[in-house]
Amino acid sequence: MPISTARIATDRADLLRAALLVDGLAPAGGACTFTVTADALELTATAPDLGSLEEIRRTVTRQLDGPSIIEWSSPYGGDSVETTHPVAAEYVLAHCTPADQVLRDLEAETRALTGGASRMQVSHDEGAFLTMLTRLVGARRAVEVGVFTGYSSLCIARGLADGGRLLACDVNEEWGAIARRHWERAGVADRIDLVIAPALQTLRALPAEPELDLAFVDADKAGYPAYYEELVPRLRPGGLIVLDNVFLGGRVLDPAFDGADHRAVRELNAFVAADPRVEAVMLPLRDGVTVARRR
Ligand SMILES: C[S@@+](CC[C@H](N)C(=O)[O-])C[C@H]1O[C@@H](n2cnc3c(N)ncnc32)[C@H](O)[C@@H]1O
């Protein structure tokens, strides 16, 4: 659906929001959402076609006319926005330290054995980023939620400090078997504990103490808020939680996408940004990666 956004700079966004009449703002199957932040009111309008979108924008603009001047963005497809231009993404990928043979073989085998599901695998630049983060925090205790065929696990395991361990959580034994073969080949299998069970169950069984150095979340999106809540209290000060796909292919921007996954990631993104326990940055790497550091 086409969407259009606007940002009104104000330190009283709550008052501006309260002044709006919500009824009547959603003609013809569209919607407009309002996000109150410390220094702005952010507006996102969506509608099935450009005519209805214009109608919503006019209605909102009329209501706010006077206190503010609204400059709407040009309409764009909310489900086709990428964090980076595809050509730039290819260039970025080509200018990382290249993947070694084990990673290349894992990528090829995943494509051959899992078909379309292979799109779930992290790209090499994201994998390299995970290895680097793991090294930078000197991680000895790491957790991964969402293993698939083990690419990101391998990247994290390679970055662990001597004696470090990765707890890798997934529900699929078949994909886990592919992962294990490649971890063996890479010489990291003895550092990874793969647990096949719903991740929430595995995380809840972990000690409550803040001992984790790094956590990477890349599983069912509706589960993200619960994973975050289990993991953040278990991070040591300075430990990192890394969340993948926080952009959901642009759908996170578009209120027309209102499934459980969309709502969970959209709400978690807002929650993380305001969470006093962490400092966070959302990176336009692939489908959006949030890195939050425990204070
Ligand atoms: C996007 S893939 C992970 C990709 C992986 N990080 C990689 O680099 O190849 C998502 C994984 O989450 C797993 N998953 C889905 N629901 C889960 C749950 N409730 N608990 C644990 N794993 C789950 C799926 O089986 C799938 O392997």
The ligand as an SDF file (V2000), in Angstrom:
LIG
                    3D

 27 29  0  0  0  0  0  0  0  0999 V2000
   15.5500  -16.5530   10.1760 C   0  0  0  0  0  0  0  0  0  0  0  0
   15.8710  -18.2000   10.6650 S   0  0  0  0  0  0  0  0  0  0  0  0
   17.4310  -18.0600   11.4420 C   0  0  0  0  0  0  0  0  0  0  0  0
   18.5420  -17.8290   10.4780 C   0  0  0  0  0  0  0  0  0  0  0  0
   19.9150  -17.9980   11.0840 C   0  0  0  0  0  0  0  0  0  0  0  0
   20.2000  -16.9800   12.0470 N   0  0  0  0  0  0  0  0  0  0  0  0
   20.9880  -18.0490   10.0130 C   0  0  0  0  0  0  0  0  0  0  0  0
   21.8620  -17.1990    9.9790 O   0  0  0  0  0  0  0  0  0  0  0  0
   20.9230  -18.9360    9.1640 O   0  0  0  0  0  0  0  0  0  0  0  0
   14.7240  -18.4190   11.9480 C   0  0  0  0  0  0  0  0  0  0  0  0
   14.8650  -19.6990   12.7610 C   0  0  0  0  0  0  0  0  0  0  0  0
   14.0590  -19.5630   13.9200 O   0  0  0  0  0  0  0  0  0  0  0  0
   13.5850  -20.8330   14.2720 C   0  0  0  0  0  0  0  0  0  0  0  0
   12.4290  -20.6920   15.1700 N   0  0  0  0  0  0  0  0  0  0  0  0
   11.1730  -20.3300   14.8630 C   0  0  0  0  0  0  0  0  0  0  0  0
   10.4050  -20.3350   15.9590 N   0  0  0  0  0  0  0  0  0  0  0  0
   11.1890  -20.6950   16.9940 C   0  0  0  0  0  0  0  0  0  0  0  0
   10.9950  -20.8750   18.3940 C   0  0  0  0  0  0  0  0  0  0  0  0
    9.8090  -20.6660   18.9670 N   0  0  0  0  0  0  0  0  0  0  0  0
   12.0380  -21.2650   19.1410 N   0  0  0  0  0  0  0  0  0  0  0  0
   13.2640  -21.4620   18.5880 C   0  0  0  0  0  0  0  0  0  0  0  0
   13.5090  -21.2990   17.2760 N   0  0  0  0  0  0  0  0  0  0  0  0
   12.4930  -20.9250   16.4920 C   0  0  0  0  0  0  0  0  0  0  0  0
   13.2480  -21.4900   12.9390 C   0  0  0  0  0  0  0  0  0  0  0  0
   13.2190  -22.8920   13.0580 O   0  0  0  0  0  0  0  0  0  0  0  0
   14.3870  -20.9670   12.0490 C   0  0  0  0  0  0  0  0  0  0  0  0
   15.4320  -21.8910   11.9930 O   0  0  0  0  0  0  0  0  0  0  0  0
  1  2  1  0
  2  3  1  0
  2 10  1  0
  3  4  1  0
  4  5  1  0
  5  6  1  0
  5  7  1  0
  7  8  2  0
  7  9  1  0
 10 11  1  0
 11 12  1  0
 11 26  1  0
 12 13  1  0
 13 14  1  0
 13 24  1  0
 14 15  1  0
 14 23  1  0
 15 16  2  0
 16 17  1  0
 17 18  1  0
 17 23  2  0
 18 19  1  0
 18 20  2  0
 20 21  1  0
 21 22  2  0
 22 23  1  0
 24 25  1  0
 24 26  1  0
 26 27  1  0
M  CHG  2   2   1   9  -1
M  END
$$$$
